[in-house]
């Protein structure tokens, strides 16, 4: 077995026994990138030579891939946008500071521009492909991160999740993705899309690696005003705990119209397997689900409109070369620098914040947000976790939804409620469908109940053995 096929905890074991060093690992992954990157298009920036040089100082370090909206000192942070095509960050995000001592960055990974999209088709530079089938999307916006992990081009990666952008690509690519509780991981140095929804999280080959990476990046940060002041925990201690009598809720709203039949069957099979393992599974109702998607897009677009106002052609980023006055610098730089999906969301966000519409849309969406939080709170008084599909479908063909924004937005229907409520959720693979594409399922937990999620996810993973049974085939 090649080194690039191993999980991080397996690599760490070999490092501890002095069977290998970090140079061996980095070389193995560089060879894999050389072999597969032209097919997958997962990277915006690679650091092959620099990564090899760093192994001299960091003998026991593990390589990692970073989504290209997380600031990395001295390395380009483009957000997959022409607006930031040549921007080199002068500082590290807090998560990067947490990782720097024992990690080596292999490169920055492709994404939907400014994290707006569900297919990694809205990147200004390239379209990432799904390793299971090169004609399919990898999901988005963290599609580069999920595809790179699935294709064994990085052992693990960081993504960001605003409405499902870690979990949905993890589901499409057959890997594990965690959206942590809002405030558990610092957002300092994450280029903001929607500040009250964004969260950095891990994308990994298995649940154990996910817990290890969360250990490294979680923690209080005085530079992030939304950071939660909770004690440091070791999430790996949850791995292997019994799930006997674990109470699992199946919200019926997640199994209705629009959910693919093969996906529905796979998730119900997961529920049966949990029952066989000693958990208690009951149908329940999350009544606000029908309003979540509209609420999410109003809040997310409003915050995007505000956050992206800084990209004006003046201080940094792209500036149009053809202008006659200050007003034209603004309008032409933004028109030329932003892609169509980013423009669409800025316009929508500006509209819902404008005079006369603020109360009708944005204020009402914030009220519904409170109802969504209360809905989850009510269910978590009775259940330890909720079990749902991660996405209503498996990965779809490249190009089939990119020209239909509404259909693309509907791909988030199973994930956005989690971000609105600020609770944690993990996606992991259940099985493959009749076309050989992964089907993922989602476990949702109460605030700061990541340990419960890891216990439940690990127990299923050990029983199911997805990684042993299925591997990406790079079909063309």
Secondary structure as the mmCIF struct_conf table of DSSP 4:
data_model
#
loop_
_struct_conf.conf_type_id
_struct_conf.id
_struct_conf.beg_label_comp_id
_struct_conf.beg_label_asym_id
_struct_conf.beg_label_seq_id
_struct_conf.end_label_comp_id
_struct_conf.end_label_asym_id
_struct_conf.end_label_seq_id
HELX_RH_3T_P HELX_RH_3T_P1 UNK A 3 UNK A 5
BEND BEND1 UNK A 6 UNK A 6
HELX_RH_AL_P HELX_RH_AL_P1 UNK A 8 UNK A 16
TURN_TY1_P TURN_TY1_P1 UNK A 17 UNK A 18
BEND BEND2 UNK A 19 UNK A 19
HELX_RH_AL_P HELX_RH_AL_P2 UNK A 22 UNK A 40
STRN STRN1 UNK A 43 UNK A 46
HELX_RH_AL_P HELX_RH_AL_P3 UNK A 48 UNK A 54
TURN_TY1_P TURN_TY1_P2 UNK A 55 UNK A 57
TURN_TY1_P TURN_TY1_P3 UNK A 59 UNK A 60
STRN STRN2 UNK A 62 UNK A 67
TURN_TY1_P TURN_TY1_P4 UNK A 68 UNK A 69
STRN STRN3 UNK A 70 UNK A 70
TURN_TY1_P TURN_TY1_P5 UNK A 73 UNK A 74
BEND BEND3 UNK A 75 UNK A 75
STRN STRN4 UNK A 76 UNK A 76
TURN_TY1_P TURN_TY1_P6 UNK A 79 UNK A 80
BEND BEND4 UNK A 81 UNK A 81
HELX_RH_3T_P HELX_RH_3T_P2 UNK A 82 UNK A 84
TURN_TY1_P TURN_TY1_P7 UNK A 85 UNK A 86
STRN STRN5 UNK A 88 UNK A 88
BEND BEND5 UNK A 90 UNK A 91
HELX_RH_AL_P HELX_RH_AL_P4 UNK A 94 UNK A 99
HELX_RH_3T_P HELX_RH_3T_P3 UNK A 100 UNK A 102
STRN STRN6 UNK A 103 UNK A 109
BEND BEND6 UNK A 112 UNK A 112
HELX_RH_3T_P HELX_RH_3T_P4 UNK A 113 UNK A 115
BEND BEND7 UNK A 118 UNK A 120
BEND BEND8 UNK A 124 UNK A 125
STRN STRN7 UNK A 130 UNK A 130
TURN_TY1_P TURN_TY1_P8 UNK A 131 UNK A 132
STRN STRN8 UNK A 133 UNK A 133
TURN_TY1_P TURN_TY1_P9 UNK A 134 UNK A 135
STRN STRN9 UNK A 136 UNK A 136
BEND BEND9 UNK A 140 UNK A 142
HELX_RH_AL_P HELX_RH_AL_P5 UNK A 143 UNK A 150
TURN_TY1_P TURN_TY1_P10 UNK A 151 UNK A 152
BEND BEND10 UNK A 153 UNK A 155
STRN STRN10 UNK A 156 UNK A 160
BEND BEND11 UNK A 162 UNK A 164
TURN_TY1_P TURN_TY1_P11 UNK A 165 UNK A 166
HELX_RH_AL_P HELX_RH_AL_P6 UNK A 167 UNK A 173
TURN_TY1_P TURN_TY1_P12 UNK A 174 UNK A 174
STRN STRN11 UNK A 176 UNK A 179
HELX_LH_PP_P HELX_LH_PP_P1 UNK A 180 UNK A 181
TURN_TY1_P TURN_TY1_P13 UNK A 182 UNK A 184
STRN STRN12 UNK A 185 UNK A 185
TURN_TY1_P TURN_TY1_P14 UNK A 188 UNK A 189
STRN STRN13 UNK A 190 UNK A 190
HELX_LH_PP_P HELX_LH_PP_P2 UNK A 191 UNK A 192
BEND BEND12 UNK A 193 UNK A 194
TURN_TY1_P TURN_TY1_P15 UNK A 195 UNK A 197
STRN STRN14 UNK A 200 UNK A 204
BEND BEND13 UNK A 205 UNK A 206
HELX_RH_AL_P HELX_RH_AL_P7 UNK A 207 UNK A 217
STRN STRN15 UNK A 218 UNK A 218
BEND BEND14 UNK A 219 UNK A 219
TURN_TY1_P TURN_TY1_P16 UNK A 222 UNK A 223
TURN_TY1_P TURN_TY1_P17 UNK A 225 UNK A 226
HELX_RH_3T_P HELX_RH_3T_P5 UNK A 235 UNK A 238
TURN_TY1_P TURN_TY1_P18 UNK A 239 UNK A 240
TURN_TY1_P TURN_TY1_P19 UNK A 244 UNK A 245
STRN STRN16 UNK A 247 UNK A 251
HELX_RH_3T_P HELX_RH_3T_P6 UNK A 252 UNK A 255
BEND BEND15 UNK A 256 UNK A 256
TURN_TY1_P TURN_TY1_P20 UNK A 257 UNK A 258
BEND BEND16 UNK A 259 UNK A 259
HELX_RH_AL_P HELX_RH_AL_P8 UNK A 261 UNK A 276
TURN_TY1_P TURN_TY1_P21 UNK A 277 UNK A 278
STRN STRN17 UNK A 280 UNK A 284
TURN_TY1_P TURN_TY1_P22 UNK A 287 UNK A 288
HELX_RH_AL_P HELX_RH_AL_P9 UNK A 289 UNK A 307
HELX_RH_3T_P HELX_RH_3T_P7 UNK A 308 UNK A 310
BEND BEND17 UNK A 312 UNK A 317
BEND BEND18 UNK A 321 UNK A 321
BEND BEND19 UNK A 324 UNK A 325
HELX_RH_AL_P HELX_RH_AL_P10 UNK A 326 UNK A 337
BEND BEND20 UNK A 338 UNK A 338
HELX_RH_AL_P HELX_RH_AL_P11 UNK A 340 UNK A 353
BEND BEND21 UNK A 354 UNK A 354
TURN_TY1_P TURN_TY1_P23 UNK A 355 UNK A 357
HELX_RH_PI_P HELX_RH_PI_P1 UNK A 358 UNK A 363
HELX_RH_AL_P HELX_RH_AL_P12 UNK A 364 UNK A 380
TURN_TY1_P TURN_TY1_P24 UNK A 381 UNK A 382
BEND BEND22 UNK A 384 UNK A 384
STRN STRN18 UNK A 385 UNK A 389
BEND BEND23 UNK A 390 UNK A 394
HELX_LH_PP_P HELX_LH_PP_P3 UNK A 395 UNK A 396
STRN STRN19 UNK A 397 UNK A 397
TURN_TY1_P TURN_TY1_P25 UNK A 398 UNK A 399
BEND BEND24 UNK A 400 UNK A 401
TURN_TY1_P TURN_TY1_P26 UNK A 402 UNK A 403
HELX_RH_AL_P HELX_RH_AL_P13 UNK A 405 UNK A 410
TURN_TY1_P TURN_TY1_P27 UNK A 411 UNK A 415
HELX_RH_AL_P HELX_RH_AL_P14 UNK A 416 UNK A 421
TURN_TY1_P TURN_TY1_P28 UNK A 422 UNK A 422
STRN STRN20 UNK A 425 UNK A 432
TURN_TY1_P TURN_TY1_P29 UNK A 434 UNK A 435
BEND BEND25 UNK A 436 UNK A 436
STRN STRN21 UNK A 438 UNK A 445
TURN_TY1_P TURN_TY1_P30 UNK A 447 UNK A 448
HELX_RH_AL_P HELX_RH_AL_P15 UNK A 450 UNK A 464
HELX_RH_AL_P HELX_RH_AL_P16 UNK A 466 UNK A 469
STRN STRN22 UNK A 475 UNK A 475
#
